[in-house]
């Protein structure tokens, strides 16, 4: 069984930064992809960023150049550094690993 726990969400002004963290426990293998999705009210869940075996990363076009995903395969943690935040980044952010999901953490970007 795998458990994922997110932390680091909150309220931030436009242009600000937040760092989300995901702590994984259970059978975690670095060969599998981990990443972040988000879901805004009334919208479908979308992939924000993912990191795969070997450290390759993928980002949604909307966050390229602003967000940075990183992973520590020893500690089984994953972070998402979010910079230059915009109101449209407001959403619940979910950590995922294979078919497992965290409970989500709210990010609100508002003045």
KEGU-16026 format. One record per residue (C-alpha): x, y, z; residue in three letters. Coordinates in Angstrom, 2 decimals. Layout:
BEGIN
+---------+---------+---------+------+
:      xx :      yy :      zz : type :
+---------+---------+---------+------+
:       X :       Y :       Z :  ALA :
...
+---------+---------+---------+------+
end
This chain:
BEGIN
+---------+---------+---------+------+
:      xx :      yy :      zz : type :
+---------+---------+---------+------+
:    0.00 :    0.00 :    0.00 :  UNK :
:    1.20 :    3.48 :   -0.85 :  UNK :
:    0.25 :    6.65 :    0.95 :  UNK :
:    0.87 :   10.15 :   -0.33 :  UNK :
:    0.58 :   13.22 :    1.85 :  UNK :
:    0.78 :   16.73 :    0.42 :  UNK :
:    1.67 :   19.88 :    2.30 :  UNK :
:    2.58 :   23.49 :    1.60 :  UNK :
:   -0.57 :   24.91 :    0.09 :  UNK :
:   -2.07 :   28.21 :    1.14 :  UNK :
:   -2.99 :   31.72 :    0.13 :  UNK :
:   -0.49 :   33.82 :   -1.78 :  UNK :
:   -0.63 :   37.08 :   -3.69 :  UNK :
:   -0.14 :   37.18 :   -7.45 :  UNK :
:    3.54 :   37.07 :   -8.27 :  UNK :
:    4.33 :   35.19 :   -5.08 :  UNK :
:    5.77 :   31.74 :   -4.52 :  UNK :
:    4.78 :   28.54 :   -2.78 :  UNK :
:    6.48 :   25.21 :   -2.38 :  UNK :
:    4.38 :   22.06 :   -2.27 :  UNK :
:    5.73 :   18.83 :   -0.86 :  UNK :
:    4.55 :   15.25 :   -1.20 :  UNK :
:    5.72 :   12.59 :    1.23 :  UNK :
:    5.30 :    9.01 :    0.03 :  UNK :
:    5.29 :    5.88 :    2.15 :  UNK :
:    5.02 :    2.23 :    1.21 :  UNK :
:    6.47 :    0.47 :   -1.80 :  UNK :
:    7.98 :    3.33 :   -3.78 :  UNK :
:   10.24 :    2.73 :   -6.77 :  UNK :
:   12.16 :    5.47 :   -8.47 :  UNK :
:   11.43 :    3.92 :  -11.87 :  UNK :
:    7.81 :    5.01 :  -11.72 :  UNK :
:    6.57 :    8.44 :  -12.55 :  UNK :
:    5.50 :   10.83 :   -9.83 :  UNK :
:    3.91 :   14.17 :  -10.37 :  UNK :
:    1.29 :   16.76 :   -9.66 :  UNK :
:   -2.17 :   17.35 :  -11.03 :  UNK :
:   -4.45 :   20.21 :  -10.18 :  UNK :
:   -8.16 :   20.81 :  -10.34 :  UNK :
:   -9.79 :   24.21 :  -10.31 :  UNK :
:  -13.48 :   24.69 :   -9.52 :  UNK :
:  -15.63 :   23.68 :  -12.49 :  UNK :
:  -12.66 :   22.41 :  -14.47 :  UNK :
:  -11.18 :   19.03 :  -15.26 :  UNK :
:   -8.12 :   17.79 :  -13.46 :  UNK :
:   -4.98 :   18.66 :  -15.42 :  UNK :
:   -1.40 :   17.51 :  -15.29 :  UNK :
:    0.89 :   20.21 :  -13.93 :  UNK :
:    4.26 :   18.49 :  -13.82 :  UNK :
:    5.74 :   15.00 :  -13.70 :  UNK :
:    9.15 :   13.52 :  -13.09 :  UNK :
:   10.07 :   10.10 :  -14.42 :  UNK :
:   12.87 :    7.60 :  -14.11 :  UNK :
:   16.22 :    9.21 :  -14.79 :  UNK :
:   14.97 :   12.61 :  -13.74 :  UNK :
:   13.26 :   13.67 :  -16.95 :  UNK :
:   10.48 :   16.17 :  -16.38 :  UNK :
:    7.31 :   17.28 :  -18.13 :  UNK :
:    5.40 :   20.48 :  -17.51 :  UNK :
:    2.11 :   21.88 :  -18.63 :  UNK :
:    2.65 :   24.76 :  -21.03 :  UNK :
:    0.89 :   27.07 :  -18.61 :  UNK :
:    3.51 :   26.57 :  -15.89 :  UNK :
:    6.73 :   26.18 :  -17.91 :  UNK :
:    9.39 :   28.54 :  -16.68 :  UNK :
:    7.52 :   29.21 :  -13.43 :  UNK :
:    7.25 :   25.82 :  -11.73 :  UNK :
:   10.01 :   23.37 :  -10.90 :  UNK :
:    9.46 :   19.76 :   -9.90 :  UNK :
:   12.03 :   17.79 :   -7.95 :  UNK :
:   12.20 :   14.37 :   -6.34 :  UNK :
:   14.30 :   12.76 :   -3.64 :  UNK :
:   14.32 :    9.00 :   -4.22 :  UNK :
:   16.06 :    8.32 :   -0.91 :  UNK :
:   13.58 :   10.22 :    1.24 :  UNK :
:   10.62 :    9.36 :   -1.07 :  UNK :
:    9.59 :   12.97 :   -1.29 :  UNK :
:    8.67 :   15.22 :   -4.18 :  UNK :
:    8.44 :   18.99 :   -4.29 :  UNK :
:    6.86 :   21.51 :   -6.58 :  UNK :
:    8.37 :   24.98 :   -6.41 :  UNK :
:    5.84 :   27.44 :   -7.79 :  UNK :
:    7.01 :   30.93 :   -8.67 :  UNK :
:    5.35 :   33.94 :  -10.29 :  UNK :
:    1.98 :   32.59 :   -9.28 :  UNK :
:   -1.12 :   33.78 :  -11.10 :  UNK :
:   -4.78 :   33.74 :  -10.07 :  UNK :
:   -5.38 :   31.04 :  -12.69 :  UNK :
:   -3.04 :   28.76 :  -10.72 :  UNK :
:   -5.69 :   28.59 :   -8.01 :  UNK :
:   -6.69 :   24.96 :   -7.60 :  UNK :
:   -6.43 :   21.90 :   -5.43 :  UNK :
:   -3.08 :   20.28 :   -6.15 :  UNK :
:   -2.75 :   16.51 :   -5.98 :  UNK :
:    0.36 :   14.41 :   -5.77 :  UNK :
:    0.26 :   11.13 :   -7.69 :  UNK :
:    2.34 :    7.98 :   -7.96 :  UNK :
:    1.13 :    5.24 :  -10.29 :  UNK :
:   -2.56 :    4.79 :   -9.39 :  UNK :
:   -2.21 :    6.39 :   -5.97 :  UNK :
:   -3.28 :    9.92 :   -5.08 :  UNK :
:   -2.86 :   12.21 :   -2.15 :  UNK :
:   -5.72 :   14.04 :   -0.51 :  UNK :
:   -4.88 :   17.33 :   -2.17 :  UNK :
:   -3.74 :   20.71 :   -0.94 :  UNK :
:   -5.44 :   24.01 :   -1.74 :  UNK :
:   -3.50 :   26.75 :   -3.48 :  UNK :
:   -5.21 :   30.12 :   -3.73 :  UNK :
:   -3.62 :   33.01 :   -5.60 :  UNK :
:   -5.44 :   36.22 :   -4.83 :  UNK :
:   -4.81 :   39.81 :   -3.80 :  UNK :
+---------+---------+---------+------+
end
